Amino acid sequence: MIYLDNAATTYPKPEEVYQKIDWANRNIAINAGRGSYKAAQEASRLIEETRRQLIELVHGLGNERAVLLPSATIALNVILNGLSFSDGDVIYVSPYEHNAVSRTLYRISTIKNIHIEELPVKDNLEIDMDKVKYLFMKNKPSCVCCTHVSNVTGYILPVEEIFEIAKEYGAVTIMDASQSFGLLDIDIKKIKADYIVFAGHKTLYGPLGAAGFIDNARLSLDTFIVGGTGSDSLNLDMPRQVPERYEAASKNIVAIVGLHEALTVIDRNGNYQKEKLLSEYAVDKLKKLKNIILYIPENLTQHIGVISFNVKGYKADDVGMILDEDFDIAVRTGYHCAPYIHKYLDDEKYLGTVRISLGQYNTKNDIDQLIDAISEL
């Protein structure tokens, strides 16, 4: 199989990650922090070491907190449902947001009188920063949610610039780095993000089940998920201290150990260079094909990893099925859990897009075989 669905989950993982997960399952698959015995203490040590690695990856100063949760979706729910929105608050989202943000905010809007506004885009699908400045001045942002890299087009959004302006109005800033954490250089001192959400199973090359967020806000979120933490058990309130306040339930120590190993072996700059090279190669090859509609930013310096396209005369699902059944090429088709951006792409007649997303284990030969397959359509 030629696997080109890395934006959903990177596959395969480094061999060291597989070996460490196997070791964890056999030796340390216990409840961390729930016992004084050696294995429980070792599990707790590995968890704390993983937190340190995550903070170091974003050049943290050491006072940030890394919260470990089962998925980026749960992390965004914990954050957004934990914020104390007031009637009339305006929450801005980029049109590239995943449903982990969009559906969560929609649900909150059915309960509270908040207004959700999209950041404006230009005809070339880039964020229109002049209009952003005007909108923020006209309707003060209470919160701004912005994905770092679009999981539909591969567009690298100007998050640093957006958050710089948002902070002039005292807005809470939330960056969804699911498609960039461990791939792009994220400096928490430069990007004024209160919360940076990561997914361990994507560009970090860890397993499913280990994700979370970097808390740089020093706010006290209302608790959204509650339960046992292994400490202060007679207290029916969740602990006040972070990260324990947001980490109810037994931790997935096996997944966390896998993430720990992924963070140990990751070569962020090397991964970036390879994925950027493959992205440019794929775009160049696709542009030479007839009957192809590409959905990528014009400025390819603001693009990496993810390429959406359609083939004229075919529905996106049909292309995906043919690539799978006839050529054993795995791609993603449809709307990619990103509801807002497709009205700008004007792709509904194709029922979404065909998406390829590249990873460290792809090669130019994979792309060549994809091009050959599409050429036969």
N, C-alpha and C positions, 0 to 999 in steps of 0.2 A: 504493500500500500504506500502511495505517495501521500503523506499527510500534510495538508495545507489549511488546517483549522486551528492554528496556534493561538489566535485571539480568544478562542473559547477556553482552551486548555493546552498548554505546551506539551508536546509529546514527540519523542520520548523524554525521559529525564536523564541527567547524568548518572552513570553507573554507580557512582559513590552514594547517590541518594537512594537508589534501590537497595543497596547493601545495608545502608544505615537504617532504613525502614524495616528491613528483615531483622536486623539486630534488635531494634526497639521492640518489635512484636514478640521476639523470643525472650528478651531480657528485662524490659523495663515498661511493659504495657500495664501500668498500674495507675493508681490515683496519686498524682503529685500533690504534695502539700497536705495530704490527709493522714500522714503517719510519720513517726519519728525514726522508722527503720531506714537502713542505708539506701535501699532502692528508691524509696520515696524521696529521700534527700537528693539523690542523684538526678531524679526526674525534675525536681524543683530547680536544681542548679542548671540543667540544660535549658529550661524555660527562661530563666533569668539571663542566661548567656544569649539566647535567641533574641530577647528584647534588646540587649546591648548591640548585637549585630545590626538589627533593624535601624536603630537610632544612628549608629555609625554610618550606615549606608546613605543617610540623608544629611550627613555632616552635622549631626546634632551636637549641642553643647553639653549634653548629659542630664539636663533638667527636664527634657521631654519624657513622656511616658509612652511606651509601646503596649497597646492593648491587643491581646490575642483572642480571636473569635473564629467561628467555623467558616465564615465566608465574608467577602466584601459586601454582599447584600445585607447580611446581618449587621455588619459594622455601620453601614449607612443608616439602617433602621435605628440602631442604638443612638447614633448622633442626632439624626433629624427628629426622632420622636423624643429625644432628651432635651432639645432646645425649648426654651420657654417663649414660644411665639405669642404675640399679642394681637388683638383685633386690628386689622388694617396693615399689618406688616407686609412688606413687599419682599418676596424671595425671587431672586434672579437665577435662572438656569441657562446654560448654553443649550443650543438646539441639538447638541451632540450627546446629551446625557442618556445614560442607560436607564432602563426601567427600575433599577435598584434605587435611583434617585426619583425618577418621574412618577412611578406608581406610589412610592412612599409619600412624596409631597402631595400628590393628588388625594390620597387617603386623609392626610392631615387637613387638607383644605375642605374636606367634607365635615370635619369636626370643628375646626377653628376658622375664623374669618380672616384668612390670609390670601394674598394675591400672588400668583405665580406668573412671572414675566420671563419671556425668552430674550436672551442677548441677541442683538441684531447681527445679521450676516450680510456680506456684500454678494454681488452676483457670482464672484469667484469662490464662494462658500467660506471665505475667511471671516473671522469676527470683525465687525466694523467698529473700531475703537473710538472713532469720533462720535458715533451714535451712542455707544456705551456711556461715554462721559456725559452726554446730554441727558440720557435716560436716568442715570444715577442722580444728576442734579435735579431733574424734574420730580422723580419719585425715589426718595432715599432708600437704598437697600438695607434691609435688616440682615439678610443672609445672601451669600452668593455661592452657588454650587457650580463647579466647573470640572469637567473631565480633562485629563492632561493630554491623552491621545485618543482620537475617535476610534471606536471599534468597528466603524462602518467605512470610513474613508482613509484612516491613517493620518489624518490632519493633527499636527502638534499645535494645540491651542496656546495663545499668548497668556498663559495663566498668571505669570509674574506681573505683567502689566495690568491685567484685569483686577487682581487682588490688591495691587498698589493703590488703584483708584478706589476700590471698595473700602479699604481701610481708612480713607479720608472721611468716610461717613460712619465709621465704627461698625461696619458689617462683620458678621461672622463669616469666615471663609472656609470652604470645604473643597478639597481637591480629590477627585477620584483618580488615583494613580494605578488602577488595575492593569492598564495596558502599558505602563511606563516604569513601574517600580523595579529597579534592578537593570533597566535598559537605558533610560535617559538619566543624565546627572541631575539629581534633585538636591538642591541646597536649601535646607529649611531656613537658613538665615537670610536668603534672598527672596524666596517665594513666601510671601506673607500668608501662609496657610495655617489656620487654626487646627485643622484636622487633615491629615493625609491618609487616605484609605489605600490599602494594598491587598492583593490577592496572591497568596503564595503559589497557586497552581498555574499562574500565567508566566510573566516575564522573569519571575524569580526561580522558575524551574524546580519548585517544590511540589509536594503532593496536594491533592484536594483535601480540604478540611483544616487548613491552617491559613488564616488571613487576619485582618484586623485594621487598626489605625494607629497612627502616631498622633498623640495628643499634645499639641503645642499651645493650647488655649488657656489652660488654667481656669476653665469654667467648670462649674459643677452641673453636669447634665442630670436631668430627672432620670430615674431608673426606668428602663423599658422592659428588660428581661431580668427577672429576679429568681433567686433560688440559692442553693448551697454554694458556699465558697471554700468550705473547709476550715474557716476561722470565724471567731466571734459568733458561734452558732446559736447562742441563746438570745441574740439580738434579732428581732423580727424585721428590722430595717436592714437594707444592704449596707455594707461598710462604706464609710465616707472616703477612705483612701482609694486612690487610683493606682494601678489598674483594677484592683479587686472589685471595685464598685460596679464595673461593667462586665465582669467575667463570671457570671453565674454558671453553675453546672461543672461536671467533670471535664477537664481539659483533654483534648485529643493529643495525648503525649506522643503517640506514634507519628502523627502528621507533623507535630511541632518539631520532633527530632529530625524528620525528613527535611523540614524547612531549615533547621539549624545547619544541616549538612549542605543544603543548596546554597545558603548564605556563605558557607565556608569556602566552597569551590567556585563561586560565581566570579566571572571576569567581566565586570560591567562594561568597561571600555571596549574590550574585545568583542563582546556580544553586540554592542552598538555598531561597531565597524562592520561586522559581518552582515548584520540584518540590514544596515543601510545599503551596503553593496548589493545584496540580493534584491532589495526593494527597487533600486535603480535599474537593475538588470531586467526584472520582471516588467516594470513599467515600459521600458524601452521596447521589449519584445511585444507587449500587448498593443502598443501604439501602432505597430506596423501591420496589425491584422485588420482586415476589412470587417465591416458590420459589427464592430465592437464599440460600446459606449463605456467610457471610463469615468468613474466618480472618485477623483482624487484632487487635492489642491493644486493650483497652477504652480505655485512656488514649491518645488520639491525639496527645498531645504527645510520646509515645515511638514515633512511627511516621513513616515517610517512604518514598515511592517505589514500594513493592512491595505489591500487593494480591492475595491468593489468595481464590478463591471456587469454589463449585460450584453447578450448576443442578439442582434436584431432578428426578429422572427421566432424567438424562443422565449418561453417563460423561464424565470430564474430557476424554479424547481426542476424543470425539464433538463436544463443544462447540468444541474447538479446530479440528477439521476443518471444521465448518460455518462458523465465523467466517472461516476462510481461504478456503474455496472459494466461499462465497456472498457474502461481504462484503469480502474482501481485507483482513482484519484479522489481524495476526500476533501471537499470544500463545504462551505456553509452557504445556504441560500435563504432568502426571505428578508425579514425586516430587522433581524439581529438585536432584538430587545431595545431598540432605540427609536421611539415613536415620533419624535419631533423632526428629525433631519430629513425624512423621506419626502416631505412636501416640497423641500428645496431641490431634492434630487430628481423629482418628477418621475419616479420609477414604479408607480402603482400599476401601470399597464403591464409591467413585467413581474408583478407581485414581489417587489423588492429587488434585491441584487444578488449576484453571485459574488461571494467574498472569498478571496484567498488571503491567508495570513501566514507569514513566514516566521521561522524559528531557527535556532542554532543548528539543528540537525538537517535542515534543508540544504540543497545544493543547486547549482545552476542547471544540472541535468534534470532535476525535478521540474524546474521551470520550463526547460526545453520540452519535456514530455507533455506538460500542460499545454503549451503552445501548439504542439503537434496535434493534440487531441481536439483543441478548439478549432484548428484549421480544417478538421474533417467534418465539422458541423455544416 
